[in-house]
Amino acid sequence: MSAPAVDRPAIDDTKTAVAQRSWVPVLWALPPVLVVLAIAGYPILRVLTESTVTATGRGTEVWTSVLGSEVFRDALWRTVSIAVCATAGCLVLGTLLAVVLAFVPFPGSGVVGRLIDTILTLPSFLITLAFTFLYGTAGAVNALLAELTGATTPFVDFLTTPLGVILAEITYFTPFVVRPLLAAFAQLPREQLDVAASLGASPWRVLRQVVLPEAWPALAAGGSLVLLLTLNEFGIVLFTGAKGVITLPALIYTRGIVTFDLPGAAVLASVQVLLSLVLYLTYRLVFARFIARPKGD
């Protein structure tokens, strides 16, 4: 029996149509990719290029000088330590607030939720101004304590220290943890909570074994966002820490604007960008792994 005839032109037309359809998503994605490269890629490339400028041409002398300085090491350590401490504080306070707002109804809870949303719209320096009015050397708290005790020196004096920066950042960035958690808590089946309570589980056990495991992705997302934002925070450090707290963003500002050392500022900015990218990629890998893991594991 002879083999059936093959319509070669029809097959070729089908392959051509498939190839054309495969290029359609690429063509649609090309314009936004070019826009992103123009907006984000060019500034990064420009900073990297500026970081190689030396007195005699181009080289790595500026990198060696900046990365080997004690000022850089101190600023790097202070940046990371402040970001980690502020993120931990936001996670603890944000989880507590979200649990109370979601599961402990009280009069005015809706107003509190809206106030938390309002903080997200405010610039960070307003928090530092409020801290200054409350806890500054001439603020309301010190004025009240001086009135009560007759002391001439301020009792509260932490605004220009890393502690002041951490507390201000916790105050400002906690809503970035609260909001994702509230959204996650809203997705929890009430029947699951009722069954756990009917079996005699204490509220703490229900929270620990039922509520929080379901909210881990939202908690990880909020914590990662806060860590990234605090790592790059400048306004709070500038207004609260003043000259007593030097982080990488503050050091970049000093090198680039105050002393006009553009190559040195470019090196510091490159390190800052690298830290942010490493943190973001780590979060994406961990988050993807967590989502891909079966719930029973």
PyMOL commands that set and color helices and strands:
alter all, ss='L'
color gray80, all
select helices_A, chain A and resi 8-50+61-67+70-103+109-120+124-135+140-149+162-173+175-186+190-198+203-231+235-241+248-258+262-292
alter helices_A, ss='H'
color red, helices_A
select strands_A, chain A and resi 53-54+57-58
alter strands_A, ss='S'
color yellow, strands_A
deselect
rebuild
show_as cartoon
